[in-house]
Every structure is written in structure tokens, then in C-alpha cells.
Amino acid sequence: MNKIKYKTSIGIKVLSYVGFLAIFCFVLFFVLTGIQETRTTSDAEAKRLAEDSIRRAVISAYASEGKYPASFEYIQKYYGVQIDSHRFFVHYSIFASNIMPNFAVMPID
């Protein structure tokens, strides 16, 4: 039996490698974009959850004690609010004990 060998040109091999590399880069780009989008969404959700937990604790404190907490540390100590201090900074300011305090959760970059 005669075996027929076909010669493939170097140009076709290079073209197939370039095509594979282009597809690989295309897929890698979309995977990395998806990871970044997930991270952004996760950070926004964590911030929203932190704000909601502080708000619930402040309202709960007012309902049970008749006054709003004087500091954020008080909320953490007595109402169990836990905020990741490596990811977020909490600005908490109170004007009077019968006026709801202003607070903001800000991401640390």
C-alpha cells in the first residue's frame, strides 16, 4: 500500500495557530469582563446590605430605647452590626437623640 503524504504549507499552519490564538484571546476577554462585572455588582450589593443593616439597627435602637444611638460603635456593640472595615468606611453623625442620624457607607479603594 502506498501511503500518500500531503504537504501542508507553513502558511496554513501559521494561519491555524493565529486563528486559535484569536479565539483564545476573544474568550479570555469575555471571561475577564464577566469577572469584573461580577465584582462590581458584588461590591454594590455589599454596600446596600451594610446600609440596610445600619438603618434597621438605628430604628430598632430608637424603638427599644427611645433615642437614637450616639455612635456607630454603640450600634456595633449592642446591635450586632458588622461591617467589613477593610472594604467600607462608615460615616455616622447625629444631631440630636430624637432626630434620625445621618450615615453613609463608603467603599475604601
SVG drawing of the C-alpha trace seen along z (x, -y; Angstrom):
<svg xmlns="http://www.w3.org/2000/svg" viewBox="-40 -68 46 70">
<polyline fill="none" stroke="black" stroke-width="0.4" points="0.0,0.0 1.1,-3.4 0.8,-6.0 0.0,-9.4 1.5,-12.2 0.1,-15.6 2.3,-18.5 0.8,-21.3 2.2,-24.6 3.7,-26.6 1.2,-29.4 -1.7,-27.2 -0.2,-26.1 0.6,-29.7 -2.9,-30.7 -4.5,-28.0 -2.3,-29.0 -3.2,-32.6 -6.9,-31.7 -6.7,-29.6 -4.9,-32.5 -7.5,-35.0 -10.3,-32.8 -8.5,-32.2 -8.0,-36.0 -11.6,-36.6 -12.8,-34.1 -10.3,-35.3 -11.6,-38.9 -15.2,-38.0 -14.3,-35.9 -12.3,-38.7 -15.0,-41.2 -17.6,-38.9 -15.4,-38.6 -15.1,-42.4 -18.8,-42.9 -19.5,-40.3 -17.1,-42.0 -18.7,-45.4 -22.2,-44.0 -21.0,-42.2 -19.5,-45.4 -22.7,-47.4 -24.8,-44.7 -22.5,-44.5 -22.7,-48.3 -26.5,-48.2 -26.7,-45.4 -24.4,-47.3 -26.6,-50.4 -29.7,-48.4 -28.3,-46.7 -27.3,-50.1 -30.7,-51.6 -32.5,-48.6 -30.3,-48.8 -30.8,-52.6 -34.6,-52.2 -34.5,-49.2 -32.5,-51.2 -35.0,-54.1 -37.9,-51.8 -36.4,-50.0 -34.5,-52.8 -36.5,-55.9 -33.4,-57.6 -31.1,-57.1 -27.6,-55.7 -24.9,-58.3 -22.2,-56.5 -21.7,-53.8 -19.6,-51.9 -22.6,-51.7 -24.6,-50.1 -21.8,-47.6 -21.5,-46.7 -25.2,-46.4 -27.0,-45.6 -24.5,-43.3 -23.9,-45.3 -20.8,-44.0 -19.2,-46.0 -16.0,-44.9 -13.7,-47.7 -11.2,-46.7 -13.8,-47.3 -16.0,-50.0 -15.8,-53.2 -18.9,-54.3 -19.6,-58.0 -22.1,-58.4 -23.2,-61.7 -26.0,-62.6 -27.6,-66.0 -29.9,-65.1 -31.1,-62.0 -34.6,-62.3 -33.6,-63.0 -32.5,-60.1 -28.8,-60.3 -27.1,-60.6 -24.8,-57.8 -23.1,-56.8 -21.2,-53.7 -18.3,-54.4 -16.1,-51.9 -12.4,-52.0 -10.4,-51.8"/>
</svg>
